Amino acid sequence: MCCCSDVDPSASLTVSPDTVQHFTRDSVSLSCEGNSTEWRVRRFPEGGFLSSCSNWTTSGSRCDIITSQSGSAVFWCESGSGHFSNSVNITVHDAGLILMSPVRPVTEGLSVSLSCKLKTGQKPSSVFFYHNEQLIQNDSRVELNISAVSKSHEGFYKCWYQGTESPQSWMAVNGFSPEAPSFSASFTVGLVVRLSVIVFLQLLLLCVWRKMKAHRSVSTDRSSATQQTVNQLEPQLYSSLLHDDVCVYESVGGSGNNDGGTHDDTEEDHDYNNVDPNAATDS
């Protein structure tokens, strides 16, 4: 038997027709695919001895066999360097009805179809299907279609048609593994992530630029408003001084004194100090 620790994930064994059960005297083709050119099909029959395929074709690592007698066997591919492919189970029956089910495990979420095959070659109709001995379909359909396989669909299946029952076969279900995506899927995911990061950075820069622009606009508006206020106050101040508005003058004068300046016009100060408020009132 193959050693699981040496299973090469790049190698695979395919069976044509893709079904576990076969009739006696059927022609079955087994092909090895992988990085090595030295693959060979190995066979371990139930109650028998390990052997290799003795009928290689000239089209590569493929083995064509004729199922001569009933029984079951496990097949796999083995390279000269000691690597192994997946293994599949094939059963041969000398019966009138067999179940057509995939040889390899079905991945969760994918679809699968099971059907029945008559040895006479006729296509049966109104086939009954059983899952773990429970009747699950008994209408006029000729196939059992599962649109999205889940782990609950794993188990033994068989079919029944007009009093004839097929042998049962096990259908395995593999869980979906996101840790080992295909190359194309990895490339696509990586590309989407990179594009998303670039778009996010561009949007962030655009947001920062807009905030800076808005801040500059507010500062400019404030400066303009301040300048406009100053421009409006300057004529008013000049007019008040021109009309001897004492309050304004004192404000301007006080402002100048607060700044440490001195008033050199002593004569003008003397004139203001000699003003008699009572005289202004009597007149």
Residue pairs with C-beta under 8 A, 6 or more apart in sequence:
1 44
1 50
1 74
1 87
2 42
2 76
2 78
2 84
2 85
2 87
3 84
6 82
6 83
6 84
7 83
7 84
7 85
7 86
8 34
8 35
8 79
8 83
8 84
8 85
10 34
10 35
11 32
11 33
11 34
11 35
11 36
11 39
11 77
11 79
11 83
11 84
11 85
11 86
12 32
12 33
12 34
12 77
12 85
12 86
13 30
13 31
13 32
13 33
13 41
13 75
13 76
13 77
13 85
13 86
13 87
13 88
14 30
14 31
14 33
15 28
15 29
15 30
15 75
15 88
15 90
15 103
16 28
16 29
16 30
16 31
17 28
17 100
18 102
18 103
18 104
19 98
19 99
19 100
19 101
19 102
19 103
20 88
20 89
20 90
20 91
20 99
20 101
20 102
20 103
20 169
20 170
21 91
21 92
21 93
21 98
21 99
21 100
21 101
21 166
21 167
21 169
22 28
22 67
22 90
22 91
22 92
22 93
22 98
23 67
23 92
23 93
23 94
23 95
23 98
23 117
23 119
24 67
24 68
24 69
24 70
24 92
24 93
24 94
25 66
25 67
25 68
26 66
26 67
26 92
27 64
27 65
27 66
27 67
28 64
28 65
28 66
28 67
28 90
29 62
29 63
29 64
29 65
30 41
30 53
30 62
30 63
30 64
30 65
30 75
31 60
31 61
31 62
31 63
32 39
32 40
32 41
32 60
32 61
32 62
32 77
32 85
33 39
33 61
34 77
34 79
34 83
34 85
36 79
36 80
36 81
36 83
37 61
38 79
38 80
38 81
39 61
39 77
39 78
39 79
39 85
40 52
40 53
40 56
40 61
40 77
40 78
40 79
41 52
41 53
41 61
41 63
41 75
41 76
41 77
42 50
42 51
42 52
42 53
42 75
42 76
42 77
42 78
43 50
43 51
43 52
43 53
43 73
43 74
43 75
44 50
44 51
44 73
44 74
44 75
45 51
45 71
45 72
45 73
45 74
46 71
46 72
46 73
47 71
48 73
53 63
53 65
55 63
55 64
55 65
56 62
56 63
57 63
57 64
61 77
67 92
69 92
69 94
70 92
70 93
70 94
71 91
71 92
72 89
72 90
72 91
72 92
73 89
73 90
74 87
74 88
74 89
74 90
75 87
75 88
75 89
75 90
76 84
76 85
76 86
76 87
76 88
77 84
77 85
78 84
78 85
86 104
88 103
88 104
89 103
89 170
90 103
91 167
91 169
93 167
95 119
95 164
95 166
95 167
96 118
96 119
96 120
96 164
97 116
97 117
97 118
97 119
97 124
97 159
97 161
97 164
97 165
97 166
98 116
98 117
98 119
98 166
98 167
99 114
99 115
99 116
99 117
99 157
99 158
99 159
99 166
99 167
99 168
99 169
100 114
100 115
100 116
100 117
101 114
101 157
101 169
101 171
102 112
102 171
104 172
105 171
105 172
105 173
105 174
106 112
106 149
106 153
106 171
106 172
106 173
106 174
107 149
107 173
107 174
107 175
107 176
108 149
108 150
108 151
108 173
108 174
108 175
108 176
109 148
109 149
109 150
109 176
110 148
110 149
111 145
111 146
111 147
111 148
111 149
112 145
112 146
112 149
112 153
112 171
113 143
113 144
113 145
113 146
114 129
114 143
114 144
114 146
114 157
114 159
114 171
115 127
115 142
115 143
115 144
115 159
116 124
116 127
116 142
116 159
116 161
116 166
117 124
118 124
118 161
123 142
124 142
124 161
124 162
125 140
125 142
126 139
126 140
126 141
126 142
126 161
127 137
127 141
127 142
127 143
127 159
127 160
127 161
128 135
128 137
128 138
128 159
128 160
128 161
129 135
129 136
129 137
129 138
129 144
129 157
129 158
129 159
129 160
130 136
130 157
130 158
130 159
130 160
130 168
131 153
131 155
131 156
131 157
132 155
132 156
133 156
136 144
137 144
144 157
144 159
146 153
149 173
150 173
151 173
151 175
153 171
153 173
154 171
154 172
154 173
155 170
155 171
156 168
156 169
156 170
156 171
157 168
157 169
157 170
157 171
158 165
158 166
158 167
158 168
158 169
159 165
159 166
160 166
181 189
237 248
237 252
240 248
240 249
241 248
241 249
241 252
253 263
256 263
257 263
263 269
